[in-house]
């Protein structure tokens, strides 16, 4: 869902610069800010849920990494669009949001998933589900949409929160 929404956003954006940050227990700048939308889509195509080995969910690390990727000289036109369930298991979210706000970054959040939660599928190269992600104890990991945190992050920085929909109207 997130990959499709990101592609739609890139294609509708015109001449905006894009970058790509992936995260789980840590965050990695996969593609720095660029006007080359094709390059961003290549990095997006190569992105997979199993590519980051550190377990967990650190939304704070994603926000901090994205904030650091913006030029410190520019004081406006810094927008971070988060595609996430909003879970932050590391507990540093407030600090990351403050850092983004101080840097002039506006956060728009697109919530992916459901508040009730769903298992995280693992897929083979053809896209078929081959199982579900498990924690170190062998229990299936349930991802829950945390709309409250996403809405707060967006509001605190002057952005907005949208729940991801099948139709993609939030884009």
RODO-2510 file (C-alpha; in nm, 4 decimals, decimal comma):
residues 171
     n   res          X          Y          Z
     1     x     0,0000     0,0000     0,0000
     2     x     0,2724     0,2457     0,0996
     3     x     0,4798     0,1882    -0,2145
     4     x     0,1799     0,2508    -0,4388
     5     x     0,0904     0,5682    -0,2509
     6     x     0,4493     0,6960    -0,2702
     7     x     0,4554     0,6339    -0,6467
     8     x     0,1270     0,8228    -0,6863
     9     x     0,2626     1,1155    -0,4849
    10     x     0,5817     1,1318    -0,6925
    11     x     0,3883     1,1239    -1,0185
    12     x     0,1486     1,3993    -0,9104
    13     x     0,4154     1,6288    -0,7708
    14     x     0,5561     1,8019    -1,0753
    15     x     0,8984     1,9518    -1,0086
    16     x     0,9377     1,8791    -0,6373
    17     x     1,2502     1,7163    -0,4981
    18     x     1,2066     1,3788    -0,3307
    19     x     1,4152     1,1606    -0,1053
    20     x     1,3486     0,8233     0,0517
    21     x     1,4058     0,7095     0,4095
    22     x     1,3285     0,3544     0,5171
    23     x     1,3054     0,2491     0,8797
    24     x     1,2378    -0,0238     1,1297
    25     x     1,4416    -0,0239     1,4526
    26     x     1,6740     0,2252     1,2808
    27     x     1,6429     0,4519     0,9769
    28     x     1,8449     0,4742     0,6557
    29     x     1,8512     0,7458     0,3899
    30     x     1,7961     0,5267     0,0809
    31     x     1,7905     0,8169    -0,1653
    32     x     1,8922     1,1773    -0,0903
    33     x     1,6764     1,4662    -0,2088
    34     x     1,6730     1,4828    -0,5866
    35     x     1,4714     1,6095    -0,8808
    36     x     1,5319     1,2735    -1,0527
    37     x     1,1983     1,1052    -0,9806
    38     x     1,3043     0,7975    -1,1785
    39     x     1,5949     0,7450    -0,9400
    40     x     1,3651     0,7728    -0,6385
    41     x     1,1318     0,5151    -0,7927
    42     x     1,4269     0,2791    -0,8548
    43     x     1,5207     0,3008    -0,4876
    44     x     1,1550     0,2525    -0,3965
    45     x     1,1358    -0,0603    -0,6149
    46     x     1,4408    -0,2012    -0,4348
    47     x     1,2881    -0,1338    -0,0930
    48     x     1,1664    -0,4402     0,0938
    49     x     1,0311    -0,4915     0,4445
    50     x     1,3174    -0,7278     0,5300
    51     x     1,6034    -0,5032     0,4162
    52     x     1,6651    -0,3428     0,7561
    53     x     1,7870    -0,5959     1,0066
    54     x     1,7420    -0,4066     1,3322
    55     x     1,4061    -0,5152     1,4760
    56     x     1,1520    -0,2774     1,6181
    57     x     0,9837     0,0374     1,5001
    58     x     1,1503     0,3737     1,5449
    59     x     0,9378     0,6417     1,3877
    60     x     1,1587     0,8903     1,5727
    61     x     1,4666     0,7651     1,3864
    62     x     1,2840     0,8092     1,0547
    63     x     1,1849     1,1675     1,1374
    64     x     1,5364     1,2542     1,2572
    65     x     1,7034     1,0992     0,9504
    66     x     1,4655     1,2805     0,7155
    67     x     1,5111     1,6103     0,9009
    68     x     1,8897     1,5777     0,8730
    69     x     1,8573     1,5098     0,4969
    70     x     1,7196     1,8596     0,4323
    71     x     1,9586     2,1460     0,3653
    72     x     2,0081     2,3461     0,6830
    73     x     2,0391     2,6640     0,4721
    74     x     1,6822     2,6415     0,3438
    75     x     1,4264     2,7655     0,5936
    76     x     1,1080     2,6810     0,4048
    77     x     0,9621     2,4255     0,1651
    78     x     1,0647     2,1325     0,3832
    79     x     0,7911     1,8711     0,3857
    80     x     0,8173     1,5201     0,5230
    81     x     0,5459     1,2773     0,4151
    82     x     0,5345     0,9747     0,6435
    83     x     0,3772     0,6515     0,5219
    84     x     0,3565     0,4421     0,8365
    85     x     0,1416     0,2696     1,0936
    86     x     0,2686     0,5290     1,3411
    87     x     0,4068     0,2884     1,5974
    88     x     0,7178     0,4101     1,7782
    89     x     0,8496     0,1397     2,0067
    90     x     1,1641     0,3351     2,0967
    91     x     0,9877     0,6197     2,2811
    92     x     1,1752     0,9204     2,1345
    93     x     0,8977     1,0551     1,9151
    94     x     0,8381     1,3852     2,0993
    95     x     1,2067     1,4789     2,0731
    96     x     1,2158     1,3972     1,7002
    97     x     0,9036     1,6049     1,6338
    98     x     1,0563     1,9011     1,8218
    99     x     1,3748     1,8694     1,6136
   100     x     1,1723     1,8657     1,2900
   101     x     0,9670     2,1662     1,3961
   102     x     1,2801     2,3650     1,4921
   103     x     1,4290     2,2828     1,1498
   104     x     1,1146     2,4088     0,9738
   105     x     1,0006     2,0643     0,8580
   106     x     0,6253     2,0210     0,8128
   107     x     0,5041     1,6638     0,8607
   108     x     0,2179     1,5130     0,6655
   109     x     0,1340     1,1635     0,7833
   110     x    -0,0451     0,8941     0,5882
   111     x    -0,1599     0,6197     0,8245
   112     x    -0,1210     0,2704     0,6819
   113     x    -0,3023    -0,0179     0,8481
   114     x    -0,5866    -0,0519     1,0953
   115     x    -0,6210     0,0421     1,4624
   116     x    -0,7181    -0,3201     1,5344
   117     x    -0,3903    -0,4407     1,3871
   118     x    -0,2830    -0,6969     1,1301
   119     x     0,0095    -0,9392     1,0976
   120     x     0,2986    -0,8181     0,8812
   121     x     0,3205    -1,0401     0,5704
   122     x     0,6489    -1,1704     0,4327
   123     x     0,6477    -1,2101     0,0558
   124     x     0,8521    -1,4010    -0,1970
   125     x     0,9956    -1,2289    -0,5076
   126     x     0,6648    -1,2779    -0,6918
   127     x     0,4703    -1,0988    -0,4182
   128     x     0,3002    -1,4078    -0,2751
   129     x     0,2660    -1,4216     0,1032
   130     x     0,4982    -1,6895     0,2400
   131     x     0,4426    -1,6236     0,6098
   132     x     0,4261    -1,3491     0,8690
   133     x     0,6959    -1,1608     1,0547
   134     x     0,7693    -1,3031     1,3996
   135     x     0,9357    -1,1596     1,7070
   136     x     1,2383    -1,3265     1,8752
   137     x     0,9978    -1,5443     2,0784
   138     x     0,8361    -1,6824     1,7623
   139     x     0,5128    -1,4850     1,8059
   140     x     0,3536    -1,3220     1,5011
   141     x     0,4105    -0,9444     1,5066
   142     x     0,0919    -0,7373     1,4887
   143     x     0,1188    -0,3881     1,3380
   144     x    -0,1396    -0,1403     1,4709
   145     x    -0,2216     0,2007     1,3266
   146     x    -0,1514     0,4716     1,5858
   147     x    -0,3567     0,7586     1,4474
   148     x    -0,3249     0,9667     1,7634
   149     x     0,0558     0,9857     1,7380
   150     x     0,0506     1,0550     1,3652
   151     x    -0,2112     1,3288     1,3996
   152     x    -0,0122     1,4890     1,6837
   153     x     0,3147     1,4793     1,4846
   154     x     0,1444     1,6434     1,1884
   155     x    -0,0397     1,9062     1,3935
   156     x     0,2703     1,9978     1,5978
   157     x     0,4612     2,0840     1,2789
   158     x     0,1779     2,2536     1,0876
   159     x     0,0938     1,9531     0,8715
   160     x    -0,2021     1,7173     0,8508
   161     x    -0,2843     1,3532     0,9081
   162     x    -0,4720     1,1338     0,6590
   163     x    -0,5696     0,7697     0,6885
   164     x    -0,4518     0,5697     0,3884
   165     x    -0,7424     0,4406     0,1809
   166     x    -0,7788     0,1781    -0,0874
   167     x    -0,8793     0,4484    -0,3376
   168     x    -0,5743     0,6638    -0,2586
   169     x    -0,7752     0,9845    -0,2331
   170     x    -0,5534     1,1035     0,0523
   171     x    -0,2708     1,1589    -0,1983
***
